Every structure is written in C-alpha cells, then in structure tokens.
Amino acid sequence: MSTQTACRKAITDQEVSILEALANSTYQQTAEKYGISRGKVYSIAMAHSARKNEERIQERKAERTRRQIEILSEMMNTTQSADVLDYLESLPPACADLVLTSIPYQVGVKYGGHPESDTMAHLRYAGWLTMIISDLARIIKPGGVVFLQCGSTRDDSGSLIPLDIMLFDVMQKAGLTYQNRVAWLIPHGLTPKRRLSERHESALIFSKGPPAIFNPDPARTPQKQPSKRAYKGPNKGKLSGHPFGAWPSDVWNIGNVGHNHPEKTGHPAQFPEELAMRAVQIYTNPGDLVIDPFSGSGTTHVACKRSGRDFSGADLFYAEMANHRASKADQDQYCKLPGVSKDSIAIWQAEAKLCGKAPKDIAGDMQKELFK
C-alpha cells in the first residue's frame, strides 16, 4: 500500500469514527475528542448527510422547494413587479431550460424615471451581479443555458469595463460551462471622442454541463453560393450547401431598437425581438420554460409567446408594460428561417424538377418545421 493510499484510508477511517462518535455526542464534544474544530465536524457530517436533526433539515428543504414550485406555477407566463434577488430566491432549483436576459449596465440610465436606479458603486454592483449569477446557476436545469446579453459598464473613476470580461470568471466559478460569446452588431450609436465608436454588444452563453438542446436552423444565414455542387465523392454533382442555409455563427447582425423602431416602447434600453427570438429558438423547444429576471419591456416574453414557450420574469419598474406587451402577442403560424433566400428556393425547386420530383413550396415546408 502506498503512502498516499494509506493517508486516504486513514482519513476515511477517521471520518467513520467521527460520525460514530457524533451519533451520541454534540458537535463540540466530538470536536474536543478528536482535536479538530466544531466546523470541521459539521462539514464531515454534512458531507455524509449525518448532521444532527438531518431528517428535519431535509424535510424543511423539501418543504421550501415545494413552496417554490407552487410560487412558480402562480408566476408562470407573467412578469412580477419585484426585486431581482427576491424573485430569483422564490424560484425552485433546476426549473428553467433557458435564462435569457439583458442586465443593467450601471451607467446612469433612469429606469422608471428614477435618477439613482442605475448608479450603484462599482464594487457593490460587481457583488450584486455575482449573487444574481449564483442564483441563475441554481435555477437552470442540467443541460440548460444562460444567455446573458451585456455591454460595458464604468467603474467609480469613470473607466470603461466590458461586462463580458468582468463576468466571465464569475460564471465559470458558478459552475457553468462556456459555450460562446456572441457579437451583436449594432448599426447605429453614439460617436465618442478620441476612441472608436462602439457598434456591437456581447452575449455570454454558458450552460450547466453540455447543452441539452441546440437548434441551428432558426439562426442559419443564406448560403453565399447556394448553387455550389460537390466536385468529388459520393455526392459528386449534388448541391453541397445545407438547404436551410449556412451554419450559424457567433456574429449576429440585428438592428437595435431606436426611437423610430416599430417595436419601441417607453423602456430606455430595449433590445430587439429578433435577438430574443433567435436565442429562444436555438436553445429551447416549444413548451420549455424561459426565465428573464430583468424583463424590462417584455421582449423575451413576447418571443416566448410567439414561439410557444412558457416564461416567467420580474422587473422593478416595467412589469405592467411587460405584461401588457406580452398579452398582445400571438403565436407565430410558422418559424421563419432566415437562411432561406429567394435564390436558394429557386435552386431547390429546379433541382427537384431535375430529379423528377413534383415541384412544391419547399421554403414553406421548411419554415413550418418548428410549428407543425
């Protein structure tokens, strides 16, 4: 037996002895007997589900989860007027298939007309976001995804800090696995002095373990050469590109919601439905639950209603707006596939004729793929 194996065995034997002693002694008495701290005894007992009153502890935990499930059922498909941490604490563990949200950037936006609603000290802001991410990791299901749309913040000296860089390590430490960082290209914005204008924001995509769902088709882009054919191999002469379009990338060219945008509401920092719809369709299936703890104007919830997903969310200032907007949304009759173009439709139909098949509305059949 090696020295390392013997050490592991000695530790295991000691833990067994400690647990046996603890059955008839207090934490303090057991700690004094073995010359270790009371906290160490408690940690050993907790690791082996042998704490004093373990049965009552587990009963209280089960009761809390049961109550959280009841609360979630009451909040389903609504936006609550609530503080984000209070809302997240009310949710049961492993309940969400996707968390899709845009966090406040802490740059002085007057949410709800309140001048101090976005002016937290930077250290407090960082700690606040850490608590939120910890809760997001708790409520997401194994295989679920957290899609965190973020831009830049400023520290107390006024220096810019990209939020994706600031939060990357936090999300990893929360037990989440990095998948992608999406660059959302924004065509319009402010022109700063003596530095480049910012024309993109980022979205961090993390999952709890390997993602359970990944639907690429709703995010595909048109093939640059839809008529390209394979020049060798078993498919020689056949169209080589995917009929639904090219594989989706981590660059999303989606227009922002400006003052004259048809989706514009009274929210000062609204993101577009297309961005939310793309994330919802990629990482969930119809009937799944999407959580948005910063619901804002309700963009995420509109995307969920349009695509047949359940949702829940909260906002301290705009819950009424979000609920009203979601109530007006209807489920789409088909799923638009952005990778399908007029050129590709014509080529597929021509190919069908060449192969002796009856012409049909191929694009229409494809677009109904997610809504049969």
Secondary structure per residue as TSV (DSSP state, phi and psi in degrees):
chain	resnum	aa	ss	phi	psi
A	1	M	-	360.0	129.9
A	2	S	-	-73.3	163.0
A	3	T	H	-61.9	-39.2
A	4	Q	H	-65.0	-42.3
A	5	T	H	-65.7	-41.5
A	6	A	H	-62.6	-38.2
A	7	C	H	-64.0	-43.8
A	8	R	H	-63.1	-39.2
A	9	K	H	-66.4	-41.6
A	10	A	H	-61.8	-41.0
A	11	I	H	-64.3	-43.7
A	12	T	H	-62.0	-44.0
A	13	D	H	-62.3	-39.7
A	14	Q	H	-65.9	-40.2
A	15	E	H	-63.2	-40.8
A	16	V	H	-60.7	-43.8
A	17	S	H	-64.5	-40.4
A	18	I	H	-64.0	-43.0
A	19	L	H	-65.9	-36.2
A	20	E	H	-66.5	-42.1
A	21	A	H	-66.2	-38.0
A	22	L	H	-64.7	-26.3
A	23	A	T	-60.4	-27.1
A	24	N	T	-122.1	11.1
A	25	S	S	-137.6	166.9
A	26	T	-	-82.6	168.8
A	27	Y	H	-58.7	-43.7
A	28	Q	H	-64.6	-44.6
A	29	Q	H	-62.6	-40.8
A	30	T	H	-66.6	-40.4
A	31	A	H	-62.6	-44.2
A	32	E	H	-65.4	-37.1
A	33	K	H	-64.4	-38.3
A	34	Y	H	-103.3	2.5
A	35	G	T	66.1	34.1
A	36	I	-	-125.1	173.3
A	37	S	-	-78.2	158.5
A	38	R	H	-63.3	-36.3
A	39	G	H	-63.0	-36.6
A	40	K	H	-65.6	-42.2
A	41	V	H	-60.7	-44.3
A	42	Y	H	-63.8	-40.2
A	43	S	H	-62.8	-41.3
A	44	I	H	-63.6	-44.5
A	45	A	H	-63.5	-40.6
A	46	M	H	-67.5	-38.4
A	47	A	H	-63.8	-27.0
A	48	H	T	-111.2	17.9
A	49	S	T	50.8	45.7
A	50	A	-	-126.0	27.5
A	51	R	-	-68.6	157.5
A	52	K	T	-58.7	137.8
A	53	N	T	58.5	35.1
A	54	E	H	-56.9	-41.1
A	55	E	H	-62.1	-42.9
A	56	R	H	-67.7	-37.4
A	57	I	H	-61.5	-46.1
A	58	Q	H	-66.7	-35.6
A	59	E	H	-63.9	-43.2
A	60	R	H	-64.1	-39.7
A	61	K	H	-63.8	-44.3
A	62	A	H	-64.4	-39.1
A	63	E	H	-65.5	-39.9
A	64	R	H	-63.9	-44.2
A	65	T	H	-63.2	-40.6
A	66	R	H	-60.4	-42.7
A	67	R	H	-67.0	-38.5
A	68	Q	H	-63.0	-39.1
A	69	I	H	-64.2	-40.1
A	70	E	H	-63.0	-43.9
A	71	I	H	-62.5	-43.8
A	72	L	H	-60.9	-40.9
A	73	S	H	-61.6	-33.5
A	74	E	H	-74.0	-27.8
A	75	M	H	-94.9	-0.2
A	76	M	T	-62.2	134.4
A	77	N	T	59.8	35.2
A	78	T	S	-140.7	165.1
A	79	T	E	-111.7	125.8
A	80	Q	E	-91.3	143.7
A	81	S	-	-85.4	94.8
A	82	A	S	-157.1	156.7
A	83	D	-	-67.3	143.6
A	84	V	H	-60.7	-42.0
A	85	L	H	-70.2	-37.3
A	86	D	H	-63.1	-42.4
A	87	Y	H	-63.5	-48.2
A	88	L	H	-64.0	-37.4
A	89	E	H	-63.7	-27.0
A	90	S	T	-78.9	-10.1
A	91	L	S	-89.0	145.1
A	92	P	-	-75.2	159.5
A	93	P	T	-67.2	150.8
A	94	A	T	51.0	49.6
A	95	C	-	-106.7	-22.0
A	96	A	E	-105.1	138.2
A	97	D	E	-82.9	-29.9
A	98	L	E	-148.9	134.5
A	99	V	E	-106.7	118.9
A	100	L	E	-126.6	113.9
A	101	T	E	-155.3	160.6
A	102	S	E	-118.6	116.3
A	103	I	-	-79.8	154.6
A	104	P	-	-63.7	141.5
A	105	Y	-	-91.1	-8.2
A	106	Q	-	60.9	52.4
A	107	V	S	-124.7	21.7
A	108	G	-	88.4	18.6
A	109	V	-	-68.1	134.0
A	110	K	-	-88.0	74.9
A	111	Y	G	-63.8	131.4
A	112	G	G	64.2	15.5
A	113	G	G	79.8	5.6
A	114	H	-	-89.3	118.8
A	115	P	T	-66.7	-20.6
A	116	E	T	-107.7	17.0
A	117	S	T	-76.0	-13.9
A	118	D	T	-137.3	40.7
A	119	T	-	-131.6	37.4
A	120	M	-	-67.6	146.6
A	121	A	-	-59.7	145.4
A	122	H	H	-60.2	-43.7
A	123	L	H	-63.2	-40.4
A	124	R	H	-66.3	-40.1
A	125	Y	H	-60.3	-44.7
A	126	A	H	-62.4	-42.2
A	127	G	H	-66.9	-38.4
A	128	W	H	-61.5	-46.1
A	129	L	H	-64.9	-35.5
A	130	T	H	-62.4	-42.5
A	131	M	H	-63.8	-40.3
A	132	I	H	-64.0	-46.8
A	133	I	H	-63.6	-36.9
A	134	S	H	-59.6	-41.9
A	135	D	H	-69.4	-36.8
A	136	L	H	-61.8	-39.9
A	137	A	H	-65.5	-29.6
A	138	R	H	-74.1	-40.1
A	139	I	H	-86.1	-13.8
A	140	I	E	-80.0	142.4
A	141	K	E	-73.3	157.2
A	142	P	E	-57.2	128.3
A	143	G	E	88.1	-7.6
A	144	G	E	-77.5	169.3
A	145	V	E	-127.1	140.9
A	146	V	E	-108.8	118.8
A	147	F	E	-111.8	104.4
A	148	L	E	-110.8	104.0
A	149	Q	E	-83.7	127.2
A	150	C	E	-150.6	152.9
A	151	G	-	-115.3	-118.3
A	152	S	E	-129.0	151.3
A	153	T	E	-119.8	-178.6
A	154	R	E	-128.9	141.8
A	155	D	-	-82.3	-174.2
A	156	D	T	-67.7	-17.5
A	157	S	T	-90.3	-6.1
A	158	G	-	95.2	0.8
A	159	S	-	-74.6	140.2
A	160	L	E	-73.3	139.7
A	161	I	E	-134.6	117.3
A	162	P	E	-64.8	126.8
A	163	L	H	-68.8	-29.1
A	164	D	H	-65.6	-35.6
A	165	I	H	-71.6	-42.3
A	166	M	H	-63.6	-33.8
A	167	L	H	-101.8	-7.4
A	168	F	H	-58.1	-51.9
A	169	D	H	-65.7	-35.1
A	170	V	H	-61.5	-43.2
A	171	M	H	-68.5	-36.4
A	172	Q	H	-65.1	-43.7
A	173	K	H	-66.9	-21.2
A	174	A	T	-77.7	-0.8
A	175	G	T	92.0	14.7
A	176	L	-	-97.4	154.8
A	177	T	E	-109.5	126.8
A	178	Y	E	-66.9	136.2
A	179	Q	E	-117.3	-53.9
A	180	N	E	-156.0	162.4
A	181	R	E	-125.0	109.1
A	182	V	E	-83.2	134.2
A	183	A	E	-97.6	109.2
A	184	W	E	-89.5	108.3
A	185	L	E	-77.0	130.0
A	186	I	-	-117.0	120.6
A	187	P	S	-73.3	-22.4
A	188	H	-	-130.4	153.2
A	189	G	-	174.4	-174.2
A	190	L	-	-73.2	153.2
A	191	T	-	-108.1	108.6
A	192	P	-	-81.5	172.6
A	193	K	S	-99.3	134.5
A	194	R	S	61.5	25.3
A	195	R	S	-157.7	165.3
A	196	L	-	-68.5	145.4
A	197	S	-	-72.1	143.7
A	198	E	-	-88.0	119.5
A	199	R	-	-124.4	24.2
A	200	H	E	-155.7	154.1
A	201	E	E	-123.2	166.3
A	202	S	E	-112.2	156.1
A	203	A	E	-129.3	120.4
A	204	L	E	-84.6	131.3
A	205	I	E	-119.0	113.1
A	206	F	E	-124.5	154.8
A	207	S	E	-130.8	162.4
A	208	K	S	-95.1	93.6
A	209	G	S	77.5	-168.8
A	210	P	S	-62.1	138.2
A	211	P	-	-60.2	133.7
A	212	A	S	-77.6	-26.8
A	213	I	-	-133.2	135.4
A	214	F	-	-149.7	105.7
A	215	N	-	-104.3	100.6
A	216	P	-	-74.7	-27.1
A	217	D	G	-58.4	-42.6
A	218	P	G	-66.2	-10.4
A	219	A	G	-116.2	7.7
A	220	R	-	-66.7	157.7
A	221	T	B	-116.6	156.1
A	222	P	-	-57.6	139.6
A	223	Q	-	-64.0	136.6
A	224	K	S	-68.2	-32.2
A	225	Q	-	-130.8	77.3
A	226	P	T	-64.4	-18.1
A	227	S	T	-92.9	2.4
A	228	K	-	-64.8	138.8
A	229	R	B	-122.6	152.1
A	230	A	-	-66.8	137.4
A	231	Y	-	-102.9	-3.1
A	232	K	S	-158.7	174.3
A	233	G	S	85.5	-175.3
A	234	P	T	-65.7	-21.3
A	235	N	T	-100.9	19.7
A	236	K	T	-54.6	130.7
A	237	G	T	88.3	-11.7
A	238	K	S	-91.8	156.6
A	239	L	B	-59.1	130.7
A	240	S	-	-95.9	-21.5
A	241	G	S	-80.9	153.7
A	242	H	-	-68.7	134.0
A	243	P	T	-64.6	-21.6
A	244	F	T	-87.7	-3.8
A	245	G	-	116.5	178.5
A	246	A	B	-73.2	153.6
A	247	W	-	-56.9	135.6
A	248	P	-	-65.0	145.9
A	249	S	-	-110.0	-178.6
A	250	D	S	-94.3	19.0
A	251	V	E	-118.5	117.0
A	252	W	E	-115.2	115.5
A	253	N	E	-95.7	92.1
A	254	I	-	-130.0	127.6
A	255	G	-	-64.1	142.2
A	256	N	-	-81.0	166.5
A	257	V	-	-90.1	94.2
A	258	G	-	-85.3	-173.6
A	259	H	T	-63.0	-32.3
A	260	N	T	-102.4	12.1
A	261	H	-	-71.0	139.7
A	262	P	T	-62.8	-20.7
A	263	E	T	-88.7	-4.8
A	264	K	-	-61.3	132.5
A	265	T	-	-118.9	-161.8
A	266	G	S	-87.1	6.6
A	267	H	-	-79.9	135.6
A	268	P	T	-80.3	-11.2
A	269	A	T	-141.4	62.1
A	270	Q	-	-87.5	138.7
A	271	F	-	-108.2	157.3
A	272	P	-	-76.0	152.1
A	273	E	H	-60.9	-35.3
A	274	E	H	-60.8	-38.1
A	275	L	H	-63.9	-48.1
A	276	A	H	-65.5	-42.4
A	277	M	H	-61.5	-40.6
A	278	R	H	-63.9	-45.1
A	279	A	H	-65.0	-42.9
A	280	V	H	-61.6	-44.6
A	281	Q	H	-72.8	-31.9
A	282	I	H	-71.2	-44.3
A	283	Y	H	-105.8	3.5
A	284	T	-	-139.6	167.1
A	285	N	-	-116.2	160.3
A	286	P	T	-51.9	136.4
A	287	G	T	93.9	-13.4
A	288	D	-	-73.1	163.6
A	289	L	E	-103.3	127.6
A	290	V	E	-114.4	128.8
A	291	I	E	-109.0	132.6
A	292	D	E	-127.9	98.2
A	293	P	S	-73.3	-14.1
A	294	F	S	-118.8	72.3
A	295	S	-	-65.4	-28.6
A	296	G	T	56.5	-128.0
A	297	S	T	-79.2	-5.2
A	298	G	T	95.5	20.5
A	299	T	H	-58.8	-46.0
A	300	T	H	-59.2	-41.5
A	301	H	H	-69.9	-34.2
A	302	V	H	-63.5	-44.6
A	303	A	H	-60.9	-38.0
A	304	C	H	-66.5	-44.0
A	305	K	H	-64.4	-40.2
A	306	R	H	-65.7	-30.0
A	307	S	H	-108.6	8.5
A	308	G	T	76.7	30.3
A	309	R	-	-105.2	153.7
A	310	D	E	-83.2	158.1
A	311	F	E	-150.3	162.6
A	312	S	E	-156.4	151.6
A	313	G	E	-168.7	179.7
A	314	A	E	-148.1	153.2
A	315	D	-	-156.7	136.9
A	316	L	S	-75.6	-24.6
A	317	F	S	-120.1	-27.4
A	318	Y	-	-121.2	23.2
A	319	A	H	-60.3	-41.5
A	320	E	H	-62.9	-41.6
A	321	M	H	-63.4	-44.0
A	322	A	H	-63.5	-44.0
A	323	N	H	-64.0	-41.5
A	324	H	H	-64.5	-44.3
A	325	R	H	-65.2	-42.2
A	326	A	H	-66.2	-33.9
A	327	S	H	-65.8	-23.3
A	328	K	T	-89.6	-9.2
A	329	A	-	-84.9	143.4
A	330	D	-	-119.4	157.1
A	331	Q	-	-70.5	135.9
A	332	D	-	-65.1	149.0
A	333	Q	S	-80.4	-21.2
A	334	Y	S	-153.2	163.8
A	335	C	-	-94.9	117.7
A	336	K	-	-70.9	129.0
A	337	L	-	-106.4	105.8
A	338	P	T	-66.0	-16.8
A	339	G	T	-77.3	-12.5
A	340	V	-	-83.9	123.1
A	341	S	-	-120.2	167.6
A	342	K	H	-61.9	-38.8
A	343	D	H	-63.5	-45.8
A	344	S	H	-67.1	-36.4
A	345	I	H	-60.5	-47.0
A	346	A	H	-61.6	-40.0
A	347	I	H	-69.0	-41.7
A	348	W	H	-65.0	-40.2
A	349	Q	H	-66.9	-39.8
A	350	A	H	-64.2	-39.0
A	351	E	H	-64.4	-39.0
A	352	A	H	-62.1	-40.6
A	353	K	H	-65.4	-42.1
A	354	L	H	-62.0	-32.8
A	355	C	T	-86.2	4.9
A	356	G	T	78.3	17.0
A	357	K	-	-94.7	154.2
A	358	A	-	-70.0	132.0
A	359	P	-	-60.7	144.9
A	360	K	-	-152.9	170.9
A	361	D	-	-79.1	83.0
A	362	I	H	-62.7	-43.7
A	363	A	H	-61.3	-41.1
A	364	G	H	-61.9	-41.4
A	365	D	H	-63.7	-39.5
A	366	M	H	-66.8	-40.7
A	367	Q	H	-69.0	-21.1
A	368	K	T	-87.9	6.1
A	369	E	T	-56.1	-41.9
A	370	L	T	-91.5	-7.2
A	371	F	-	-131.8	71.5
A	372	K	-	-85.3	360.0
